[in-house]
Amino acid sequence: MRAIRSFCALCLFLASSLAAAANYTLWINGRTGGGAIGNYSDFNYWGPSTVAAGVNKKAVDWDGRNSIATQNGKVRDALDCFCTGTNWCYIVTHSAGDLMMGYTLANYGGSQRLKKNASPATGGVCGNSDGSSQLGWNIKWVRAASGAAGGSELSDAGSWTTSEPLVQDLKTSTARAMYNHNTTRNVWFYMYAAARGTAYSALLPGQDDEVVAYHSTGGVSGSSGSSCCNPGDWFCNDLTFGTAANQGGRAKWGWHSVVFRDDVENYNHYAGGSWGGIVGVVRSAVVNTAL
């Protein structure tokens, strides 16, 4: 009888543990920010919060102005909150959010993290769940809309406010040397490259979305930018799908795969507060996969 009671208690414990497990979709903004830091319900940067954007969606807001290093704690707080213990996360980034997430995994993804209870207090910090820790975070994948982990020539040219710390981080040589982009802790970065560039296209090599060129949005490796394009451009090497090296032989970073290339130049860089541009393409993919 005692054995039966023990077995039943174990079953109840396992059932309660499984019931507590949850998946979350974290959206990490890029330059300029726009949401209230620590308020995981503020989607002001992206668009109306009523729009579907993955299971248990959370806005991971940072100021989008200061350096990646000084703002990174805000992202780690969110990952600790929702991506430890029995909980798992899908991550979506936009623009400089890609640089932020890559930096986070490379520098902190191998550290011990206290398991949290997914119940954030004011400021976005969660309490400990059981006092135990784990190595890194539980992350299923990262989807990067117009990822700027390779930097932007707009920073190189001083097209933005040069006194802004984030602009200094976004210089192509600086962004590419900031951390080992191949170190993702075996987390896949799925890249979405937009090509509807206009005003600043002369400053950006190859295809671009008006802010970031294909060499960055496509996860192309190297210590500097390069010229990558859609098929059909005779004067520029093609950005290839998947993990394959690009035309001309330049490889992508490890664990980076191009899943969307804007061959018909329909999408620009900007969400526009309405889930627009390349962000809208990623959101549609997330709705169908972040379950």
C-alpha beads as a LAMMPS data file, in Angstrom:
LAMMPS data file: protein, C-alpha beads

291 atoms
290 bonds

1 atom types
1 bond types

-500.0 500.0 xlo xhi
-500.0 500.0 ylo yhi
-500.0 500.0 zlo zhi

Masses

1 110.0

Atoms # bond

1 1 1 0.000 0.000 0.000
2 1 1 2.843 2.338 0.890
3 1 1 4.466 1.613 -2.498
4 1 1 1.215 2.500 -4.269
5 1 1 0.978 5.791 -2.382
6 1 1 4.593 6.623 -3.261
7 1 1 3.973 5.799 -6.902
8 1 1 0.846 8.000 -6.966
9 1 1 2.741 10.871 -5.327
10 1 1 5.445 10.564 -7.971
11 1 1 2.817 10.627 -10.723
12 1 1 1.237 13.758 -9.269
13 1 1 4.635 15.419 -9.018
14 1 1 5.492 14.613 -12.624
15 1 1 2.061 15.751 -13.809
16 1 1 2.364 19.080 -11.999
17 1 1 5.868 19.589 -13.410
18 1 1 4.663 18.935 -16.952
19 1 1 1.669 21.204 -16.478
20 1 1 3.965 24.031 -15.369
21 1 1 6.181 23.767 -18.446
22 1 1 5.539 26.369 -21.126
23 1 1 6.919 27.734 -24.366
24 1 1 7.454 31.477 -24.877
25 1 1 8.187 33.644 -27.912
26 1 1 10.584 36.488 -27.139
27 1 1 10.823 39.501 -29.479
28 1 1 14.088 41.463 -29.161
29 1 1 14.041 44.955 -30.699
30 1 1 16.710 46.762 -32.667
31 1 1 18.001 50.327 -32.799
32 1 1 15.846 53.169 -31.387
33 1 1 13.931 50.860 -29.020
34 1 1 10.455 52.111 -28.252
35 1 1 9.028 49.797 -25.603
36 1 1 9.098 50.176 -21.824
37 1 1 12.121 48.304 -20.513
38 1 1 11.091 45.478 -18.191
39 1 1 7.488 45.455 -19.424
40 1 1 7.231 42.254 -21.418
41 1 1 3.758 43.211 -22.672
42 1 1 4.858 46.443 -24.398
43 1 1 5.019 45.768 -28.153
44 1 1 5.169 49.441 -29.146
45 1 1 8.318 48.819 -31.222
46 1 1 6.641 46.083 -33.255
47 1 1 2.951 46.854 -33.626
48 1 1 -0.389 46.200 -31.922
49 1 1 -0.019 43.714 -29.082
50 1 1 -3.293 42.077 -30.130
51 1 1 -1.656 40.653 -33.270
52 1 1 -0.635 36.979 -33.136
53 1 1 3.127 36.617 -32.822
54 1 1 3.878 33.168 -31.435
55 1 1 2.933 31.307 -28.295
56 1 1 3.066 33.365 -25.064
57 1 1 4.723 36.307 -26.829
58 1 1 6.913 38.654 -24.803
59 1 1 8.562 41.923 -25.832
60 1 1 12.157 42.044 -24.608
61 1 1 12.717 45.798 -24.676
62 1 1 16.109 47.475 -24.395
63 1 1 16.813 51.128 -25.134
64 1 1 18.200 50.666 -28.664
65 1 1 20.696 53.496 -28.158
66 1 1 23.354 52.444 -25.691
67 1 1 25.992 49.803 -26.293
68 1 1 25.272 46.113 -26.649
69 1 1 27.408 45.366 -23.580
70 1 1 25.655 47.833 -21.258
71 1 1 22.135 46.835 -22.354
72 1 1 22.746 43.099 -22.491
73 1 1 21.607 42.486 -18.926
74 1 1 18.021 43.292 -19.962
75 1 1 18.085 40.440 -22.457
76 1 1 19.679 38.033 -19.989
77 1 1 16.950 38.872 -17.472
78 1 1 14.307 37.873 -20.023
79 1 1 16.092 34.675 -21.007
80 1 1 16.487 33.734 -17.364
81 1 1 12.801 34.451 -16.735
82 1 1 11.272 32.473 -19.571
83 1 1 13.927 30.088 -20.924
84 1 1 15.090 28.120 -17.887
85 1 1 13.849 25.148 -15.925
86 1 1 11.061 23.353 -17.784
87 1 1 10.321 26.351 -20.020
88 1 1 11.586 26.797 -23.577
89 1 1 11.840 29.829 -25.834
90 1 1 11.564 30.819 -29.450
91 1 1 13.550 33.998 -30.113
92 1 1 12.839 36.653 -32.750
93 1 1 15.201 39.560 -33.352
94 1 1 15.178 42.636 -35.547
95 1 1 18.203 44.528 -36.843
96 1 1 20.584 45.252 -33.915
97 1 1 18.611 42.733 -31.857
98 1 1 20.467 40.087 -33.864
99 1 1 23.798 41.515 -32.725
100 1 1 22.448 41.600 -29.175
101 1 1 21.323 37.957 -29.231
102 1 1 24.493 36.682 -30.858
103 1 1 26.577 38.520 -28.267
104 1 1 24.446 37.063 -25.470
105 1 1 24.832 33.448 -26.562
106 1 1 28.531 33.702 -27.364
107 1 1 29.458 35.359 -24.068
108 1 1 26.874 34.046 -21.612
109 1 1 25.263 30.989 -23.217
110 1 1 27.781 28.721 -21.537
111 1 1 27.310 30.176 -18.049
112 1 1 25.329 28.794 -15.138
113 1 1 21.859 30.371 -14.931
114 1 1 19.545 30.186 -11.919
115 1 1 16.201 28.704 -12.882
116 1 1 13.449 31.324 -12.688
117 1 1 9.685 31.225 -12.155
118 1 1 8.508 33.137 -15.284
119 1 1 6.713 35.665 -13.048
120 1 1 8.509 38.982 -13.561
121 1 1 8.430 41.748 -10.985
122 1 1 8.710 45.434 -11.858
123 1 1 11.858 45.862 -13.906
124 1 1 11.534 42.518 -15.647
125 1 1 13.404 40.310 -13.171
126 1 1 11.870 36.971 -12.145
127 1 1 12.236 35.121 -8.870
128 1 1 14.083 31.849 -8.440
129 1 1 12.040 28.695 -8.962
130 1 1 13.772 26.063 -6.829
131 1 1 17.263 27.432 -6.204
132 1 1 18.918 25.155 -8.768
133 1 1 20.800 26.251 -11.860
134 1 1 21.423 25.069 -15.410
135 1 1 23.959 25.626 -18.163
136 1 1 22.735 28.349 -20.524
137 1 1 19.147 28.689 -21.707
138 1 1 16.496 26.486 -23.319
139 1 1 16.200 27.967 -26.820
140 1 1 14.603 26.213 -29.783
141 1 1 15.778 28.671 -32.469
142 1 1 16.389 32.318 -33.345
143 1 1 14.715 34.007 -36.339
144 1 1 16.460 37.218 -37.388
145 1 1 14.581 39.864 -39.370
146 1 1 17.153 42.009 -41.195
147 1 1 19.862 40.921 -38.792
148 1 1 22.618 43.465 -38.154
149 1 1 25.138 41.192 -36.447
150 1 1 27.483 41.933 -39.362
151 1 1 27.116 45.685 -38.884
152 1 1 25.942 48.383 -41.263
153 1 1 27.874 50.680 -43.555
154 1 1 25.540 53.474 -42.409
155 1 1 27.443 53.395 -39.120
156 1 1 30.747 53.384 -40.983
157 1 1 29.701 56.468 -42.959
158 1 1 28.319 58.369 -39.964
159 1 1 24.801 58.447 -41.375
160 1 1 23.419 58.116 -37.832
161 1 1 24.272 60.109 -34.695
162 1 1 27.912 59.171 -34.217
163 1 1 27.892 59.945 -30.484
164 1 1 25.364 57.150 -29.956
165 1 1 27.154 54.119 -28.429
166 1 1 25.087 51.615 -30.419
167 1 1 26.100 53.278 -33.692
168 1 1 29.731 52.676 -32.767
169 1 1 28.925 48.999 -32.109
170 1 1 27.196 48.732 -35.491
171 1 1 30.275 49.641 -37.518
172 1 1 30.935 46.635 -39.722
173 1 1 34.431 45.878 -38.423
174 1 1 33.371 46.425 -34.801
175 1 1 30.233 44.280 -34.960
176 1 1 32.089 41.428 -36.647
177 1 1 34.906 41.492 -34.062
178 1 1 32.632 41.896 -31.015
179 1 1 32.283 38.139 -30.383
180 1 1 32.700 34.791 -32.115
181 1 1 29.653 34.683 -34.406
182 1 1 30.097 30.927 -34.867
183 1 1 29.470 30.363 -31.150
184 1 1 25.704 30.025 -30.904
185 1 1 25.605 27.149 -28.366
186 1 1 24.162 24.968 -31.153
187 1 1 21.173 27.269 -31.564
188 1 1 20.142 27.872 -35.186
189 1 1 19.844 31.446 -36.452
190 1 1 17.355 31.549 -39.334
191 1 1 18.033 34.637 -41.435
192 1 1 15.486 36.769 -43.311
193 1 1 17.067 39.176 -45.815
194 1 1 15.027 42.085 -47.234
195 1 1 15.974 43.948 -50.406
196 1 1 13.750 47.003 -50.868
197 1 1 16.542 49.532 -50.450
198 1 1 16.172 53.118 -51.611
199 1 1 17.627 56.228 -50.015
200 1 1 20.921 54.855 -48.672
201 1 1 21.578 52.179 -51.259
202 1 1 24.712 53.901 -52.521
203 1 1 26.362 53.394 -49.124
204 1 1 25.353 49.749 -48.732
205 1 1 27.106 47.095 -50.850
206 1 1 25.038 44.660 -52.907
207 1 1 21.372 44.154 -52.045
208 1 1 19.994 45.990 -49.014
209 1 1 16.809 46.936 -47.194
210 1 1 17.768 50.629 -46.804
211 1 1 19.536 50.029 -43.478
212 1 1 21.441 46.711 -43.623
213 1 1 23.048 44.907 -46.563
214 1 1 22.720 41.235 -47.464
215 1 1 26.170 40.405 -46.084
216 1 1 24.760 41.063 -42.609
217 1 1 21.128 39.994 -43.008
218 1 1 22.365 36.769 -44.617
219 1 1 24.836 35.884 -41.865
220 1 1 27.850 36.086 -44.201
221 1 1 31.129 35.524 -42.353
222 1 1 34.325 37.536 -42.412
223 1 1 35.906 40.518 -40.685
224 1 1 34.326 43.040 -43.051
225 1 1 31.248 43.458 -45.221
226 1 1 30.878 42.147 -48.750
227 1 1 28.640 42.544 -51.775
228 1 1 25.865 39.930 -52.006
229 1 1 22.788 40.076 -54.215
230 1 1 19.756 38.297 -55.582
231 1 1 20.240 35.971 -58.564
232 1 1 20.435 37.755 -61.891
233 1 1 22.793 40.533 -60.876
234 1 1 25.874 40.010 -63.041
235 1 1 28.055 42.327 -60.973
236 1 1 27.407 40.824 -57.555
237 1 1 27.678 37.381 -55.971
238 1 1 24.423 35.610 -55.057
239 1 1 23.392 35.221 -51.431
240 1 1 22.525 31.522 -51.234
241 1 1 19.801 29.793 -49.252
242 1 1 20.539 27.549 -46.312
243 1 1 24.036 27.104 -44.927
244 1 1 25.834 26.803 -48.267
245 1 1 28.697 29.132 -49.116
246 1 1 27.645 32.100 -51.200
247 1 1 28.510 32.533 -54.844
248 1 1 32.183 33.416 -54.943
249 1 1 32.934 31.127 -51.987
250 1 1 32.342 33.313 -48.967
251 1 1 30.871 31.180 -46.169
252 1 1 28.131 31.927 -43.685
253 1 1 28.754 31.813 -39.960
254 1 1 28.209 28.461 -38.298
255 1 1 24.638 27.673 -37.246
256 1 1 23.303 30.419 -39.558
257 1 1 20.899 29.567 -42.377
258 1 1 19.184 31.854 -44.893
259 1 1 15.504 30.887 -45.069
260 1 1 14.146 33.993 -46.817
261 1 1 15.738 36.075 -49.576
262 1 1 13.711 38.969 -50.967
263 1 1 14.158 38.142 -54.658
264 1 1 11.397 40.515 -55.817
265 1 1 12.460 43.374 -53.521
266 1 1 9.126 43.693 -51.735
267 1 1 10.250 44.316 -48.161
268 1 1 12.150 47.086 -46.441
269 1 1 13.761 47.215 -43.012
270 1 1 11.056 48.890 -40.972
271 1 1 8.319 47.419 -38.774
272 1 1 6.710 50.876 -38.757
273 1 1 4.740 50.144 -35.599
274 1 1 2.486 47.836 -37.598
275 1 1 4.445 44.574 -37.940
276 1 1 5.485 45.826 -41.387
277 1 1 8.407 45.226 -43.736
278 1 1 10.561 42.166 -43.232
279 1 1 9.233 41.900 -39.659
280 1 1 5.842 40.962 -41.114
281 1 1 7.416 38.096 -43.065
282 1 1 9.059 36.751 -39.930
283 1 1 5.913 37.193 -37.857
284 1 1 3.951 35.030 -40.309
285 1 1 6.591 32.309 -40.051
286 1 1 6.608 32.534 -36.258
287 1 1 2.826 32.180 -35.987
288 1 1 3.107 28.844 -37.801
289 1 1 6.169 27.500 -35.989
290 1 1 6.356 28.975 -32.471
291 1 1 3.721 26.747 -30.892

Bonds

1 1 1 2
2 1 2 3
3 1 3 4
4 1 4 5
5 1 5 6
6 1 6 7
7 1 7 8
8 1 8 9
9 1 9 10
10 1 10 11
11 1 11 12
12 1 12 13
13 1 13 14
14 1 14 15
15 1 15 16
16 1 16 17
17 1 17 18
18 1 18 19
19 1 19 20
20 1 20 21
21 1 21 22
22 1 22 23
23 1 23 24
24 1 24 25
25 1 25 26
26 1 26 27
27 1 27 28
28 1 28 29
29 1 29 30
30 1 30 31
31 1 31 32
32 1 32 33
33 1 33 34
34 1 34 35
35 1 35 36
36 1 36 37
37 1 37 38
38 1 38 39
39 1 39 40
40 1 40 41
41 1 41 42
42 1 42 43
43 1 43 44
44 1 44 45
45 1 45 46
46 1 46 47
47 1 47 48
48 1 48 49
49 1 49 50
50 1 50 51
51 1 51 52
52 1 52 53
53 1 53 54
54 1 54 55
55 1 55 56
56 1 56 57
57 1 57 58
58 1 58 59
59 1 59 60
60 1 60 61
61 1 61 62
62 1 62 63
63 1 63 64
64 1 64 65
65 1 65 66
66 1 66 67
67 1 67 68
68 1 68 69
69 1 69 70
70 1 70 71
71 1 71 72
72 1 72 73
73 1 73 74
74 1 74 75
75 1 75 76
76 1 76 77
77 1 77 78
78 1 78 79
79 1 79 80
80 1 80 81
81 1 81 82
82 1 82 83
83 1 83 84
84 1 84 85
85 1 85 86
86 1 86 87
87 1 87 88
88 1 88 89
89 1 89 90
90 1 90 91
91 1 91 92
92 1 92 93
93 1 93 94
94 1 94 95
95 1 95 96
96 1 96 97
97 1 97 98
98 1 98 99
99 1 99 100
100 1 100 101
101 1 101 102
102 1 102 103
103 1 103 104
104 1 104 105
105 1 105 106
106 1 106 107
107 1 107 108
108 1 108 109
109 1 109 110
110 1 110 111
111 1 111 112
112 1 112 113
113 1 113 114
114 1 114 115
115 1 115 116
116 1 116 117
117 1 117 118
118 1 118 119
119 1 119 120
120 1 120 121
121 1 121 122
122 1 122 123
123 1 123 124
124 1 124 125
125 1 125 126
126 1 126 127
127 1 127 128
128 1 128 129
129 1 129 130
130 1 130 131
131 1 131 132
132 1 132 133
133 1 133 134
134 1 134 135
135 1 135 136
136 1 136 137
137 1 137 138
138 1 138 139
139 1 139 140
140 1 140 141
141 1 141 142
142 1 142 143
143 1 143 144
144 1 144 145
145 1 145 146
146 1 146 147
147 1 147 148
148 1 148 149
149 1 149 150
150 1 150 151
151 1 151 152
152 1 152 153
153 1 153 154
154 1 154 155
155 1 155 156
156 1 156 157
157 1 157 158
158 1 158 159
159 1 159 160
160 1 160 161
161 1 161 162
162 1 162 163
163 1 163 164
164 1 164 165
165 1 165 166
166 1 166 167
167 1 167 168
168 1 168 169
169 1 169 170
170 1 170 171
171 1 171 172
172 1 172 173
173 1 173 174
174 1 174 175
175 1 175 176
176 1 176 177
177 1 177 178
178 1 178 179
179 1 179 180
180 1 180 181
181 1 181 182
182 1 182 183
183 1 183 184
184 1 184 185
185 1 185 186
186 1 186 187
187 1 187 188
188 1 188 189
189 1 189 190
190 1 190 191
191 1 191 192
192 1 192 193
193 1 193 194
194 1 194 195
195 1 195 196
196 1 196 197
197 1 197 198
198 1 198 199
199 1 199 200
200 1 200 201
201 1 201 202
202 1 202 203
203 1 203 204
204 1 204 205
205 1 205 206
206 1 206 207
207 1 207 208
208 1 208 209
209 1 209 210
210 1 210 211
211 1 211 212
212 1 212 213
213 1 213 214
214 1 214 215
215 1 215 216
216 1 216 217
217 1 217 218
218 1 218 219
219 1 219 220
220 1 220 221
221 1 221 222
222 1 222 223
223 1 223 224
224 1 224 225
225 1 225 226
226 1 226 227
227 1 227 228
228 1 228 229
229 1 229 230
230 1 230 231
231 1 231 232
232 1 232 233
233 1 233 234
234 1 234 235
235 1 235 236
236 1 236 237
237 1 237 238
238 1 238 239
239 1 239 240
240 1 240 241
241 1 241 242
242 1 242 243
243 1 243 244
244 1 244 245
245 1 245 246
246 1 246 247
247 1 247 248
248 1 248 249
249 1 249 250
250 1 250 251
251 1 251 252
252 1 252 253
253 1 253 254
254 1 254 255
255 1 255 256
256 1 256 257
257 1 257 258
258 1 258 259
259 1 259 260
260 1 260 261
261 1 261 262
262 1 262 263
263 1 263 264
264 1 264 265
265 1 265 266
266 1 266 267
267 1 267 268
268 1 268 269
269 1 269 270
270 1 270 271
271 1 271 272
272 1 272 273
273 1 273 274
274 1 274 275
275 1 275 276
276 1 276 277
277 1 277 278
278 1 278 279
279 1 279 280
280 1 280 281
281 1 281 282
282 1 282 283
283 1 283 284
284 1 284 285
285 1 285 286
286 1 286 287
287 1 287 288
288 1 288 289
289 1 289 290
290 1 290 291
